[in-house]
Amino acid sequence: EAGVAQSPRYKIIEKRQSVAFWCNPISGHATLYWYQQILGQGPKLLIQFQNNGVVDDSQLPKDRFSAERLKGVDSTLKIQPAKLEDSAVYLCASSSGTQPYEQYFGPGTRLTVT
Amino acid sequence: ELKVEQNPLFLSMQEGKNYTIYCNYSTTSDRLYWYRQDPGKSLESLFVLLSNGAVKQEGRLMASLDTKARLSTLHITAAVHDLSATYFCAAPKRIYGYALNFGKGTSLLVTP
């Protein structure tokens, strides 16, 4: 079974530029998550989708971050404009929605904002 | 909202020794997860603990859950260098929810 795919793996941009990340979850997984992991910290949830609907985006900085999952499969996360403090690894995870609701993580995208 | 605290945050131990990592969470939870992360890598699921008193073991790692004390432990037996990594515990933000709140992680270094 293929795992969670993410691209790009690395991205370097200047502040105030925009950037987009892509995620393809495990086939059949209805729930998709985007986490932000700042160096030395645990992942922090940005947004959770159930199929193509948003379940939890309470910690998403909506003035600059947006995410969509149009057909209930792939998802994109966008930052516009980027700030220095957005430098982090962006992790995508998916789960089947059945017990024990285990989440499987992709390799992540490492973003550096200069 | 549930908060997760781990200790210690840094742990250096000799090969062959035993040690325990502690994970406390602030409100009632029906599940507790342990993940491992190697430098520059993603998170690998180690254990999912679903009930009070649950104990799971894989190799030199054993995890347990005490829901009454809101405490989970990850015990390392006879550590080897390959166990060097960062270990995270996580619990659902809300009971019966899916999204996880993570602790800050325990960075483990096993030395000869």
Interface residues (C-beta under 8 A of the other chain):
Chain A: T31 Y33 G40 Q41 G42 P43 K44 L45 Q48 V55 D56 L91 A93 S95 G97 Q99 P100 Y101 E102 Q103 Y104 F105 G106 P107 G108
Chain B: V4 R31 Y33 Y35 K41 S42 L43 E44 S45 V48 L50 F88 A90 P92 K93 G97 Y98 A99 L100 N101 F102 G103 K104 G105
